[in-house]
Amino acid sequence: MILAIDQGTTGTTAIVFDDKGKIAGRGYSEFEQHFPRPGWVEHDAAEIWEVTRRVGHAALDDAGIDGSKLTAIGITNQRETAVAWDKGSGEPRHKAIVWQDRRTAARCDQLREQGHEAMFRERTGLVLDAYFSGTKYEWLLGKGEVGDDALFGTIDSWLVFKLTGRHATDFTNASRTMLFDIAERRWNPELCGLLGVDPARLP
C-alpha cells in the first residue's frame, strides 16, 4: 500500500493505492488563501500540515487500514512555494510565500539589471522571476522574522520534515528554487551568496 499526497495550491488530496495500483481510499480538503496585499499570496504552512494529516487519515480510513500497512508515502506539491520554519520546534516562522506571489518581482528586475540573469540561466536552467523560491527566501531573511536558525524549503521539504524530522528534498524540487546547480546537482554557493541564503539552511 502506498499513500500519495497531492499538496496543491488550493487543496490537498491523499490517495491510498493498493499493490495492484488501484485506488483503495481517498481524502480531500481545501485550505485558506491569504492575500495581505495586491500581488501577494500566502498560505499558512501549519494549516497545510494539519490538512495533510487529516486527509491522509481520511484516505487510510477509507481504505480500511492504518499507517503501519503503508510501504511508502509519496508527495507531489506546489513546487515553488517557500516555507521557513524553526529547526527545533518545527513551527513556521512566517506564512508560506506562494508561487503566484509577485512581491520579489522588483528584486528580480534589479538582479537582471545588474547582469546576473545569464548566470542564473546557465547554472539553474531558469529565468530570473519571482515565480521561483530563491528571492522569496531572501525576502524572508530580510524581514528579520525568521531568525538565525530557521530552515528553508519548498512544500515537499516542509511535509517531509513534519512526517520524518528530516530536512530533505529531491533534485526536481530543488531545481525550482533558482539556487540549485542542475549540472553539479548541488546548491550553488555563488547564487546562494548573491541572495544571502546559507546553503546549510536548505535541504
FENHU-V712727 format. One record per backbone hydrogen bond with DSSP energy under -0.5 kcal/mol. NH is the residue of the N-H (numbers start at 1). CO is the residue of the C=O. If there is no record, write none. Layout:
# FENHU-V712727
nh:NH co:CO
nh:NH co:CO
This chain:
# FENHU-V712727
nh:2 co:17
nh:3 co:72
nh:4 co:2
nh:4 co:15
nh:5 co:3
nh:5 co:74
nh:6 co:4
nh:6 co:13
nh:7 co:5
nh:7 co:76
nh:8 co:6
nh:8 co:11
nh:12 co:29
nh:13 co:6
nh:14 co:27
nh:15 co:4
nh:16 co:25
nh:17 co:2
nh:17 co:15
nh:18 co:22
nh:21 co:18
nh:24 co:16
nh:25 co:16
nh:27 co:14
nh:29 co:12
nh:31 co:10
nh:34 co:42
nh:40 co:37
nh:42 co:34
nh:43 co:96
nh:45 co:43
nh:48 co:44
nh:49 co:45
nh:50 co:46
nh:51 co:47
nh:52 co:48
nh:53 co:49
nh:54 co:50
nh:55 co:51
nh:56 co:52
nh:57 co:53
nh:58 co:54
nh:59 co:55
nh:60 co:56
nh:61 co:57
nh:62 co:58
nh:63 co:59
nh:64 co:60
nh:64 co:61
nh:65 co:60
nh:69 co:66
nh:70 co:67
nh:71 co:1
nh:72 co:1
nh:74 co:3
nh:76 co:5
nh:78 co:7
nh:79 co:77
nh:81 co:78
nh:82 co:97
nh:83 co:153
nh:85 co:151
nh:86 co:91
nh:87 co:149
nh:90 co:86
nh:93 co:84
nh:94 co:84
nh:96 co:43
nh:97 co:82
nh:98 co:41
nh:98 co:96
nh:101 co:98
nh:102 co:39
nh:105 co:102
nh:108 co:104
nh:109 co:105
nh:110 co:106
nh:111 co:107
nh:112 co:108
nh:113 co:109
nh:114 co:110
nh:115 co:112
nh:116 co:111
nh:120 co:116
nh:121 co:117
nh:122 co:118
nh:123 co:119
nh:124 co:120
nh:125 co:120
nh:125 co:121
nh:126 co:120
nh:129 co:127
nh:132 co:129
nh:133 co:176
nh:134 co:177
nh:137 co:133
nh:138 co:134
nh:139 co:135
nh:140 co:136
nh:141 co:137
nh:142 co:138
nh:143 co:139
nh:144 co:140
nh:144 co:141
nh:145 co:140
nh:146 co:140
nh:150 co:147
nh:151 co:85
nh:152 co:201
nh:153 co:83
nh:155 co:78
nh:155 co:81
nh:157 co:154
nh:158 co:154
nh:159 co:155
nh:160 co:156
nh:161 co:157
nh:162 co:158
nh:163 co:159
nh:164 co:160
nh:165 co:160
nh:165 co:161
nh:166 co:160
nh:168 co:166
nh:174 co:170
nh:175 co:171
nh:176 co:173
nh:177 co:174
nh:181 co:179
nh:181 co:186
nh:182 co:123
nh:182 co:180
nh:183 co:123
nh:185 co:181
nh:186 co:181
nh:188 co:179
nh:189 co:187
nh:192 co:188
nh:193 co:189
nh:194 co:190
nh:195 co:191
nh:196 co:192
nh:196 co:193
nh:197 co:192
nh:198 co:196
nh:201 co:198
nh:202 co:199
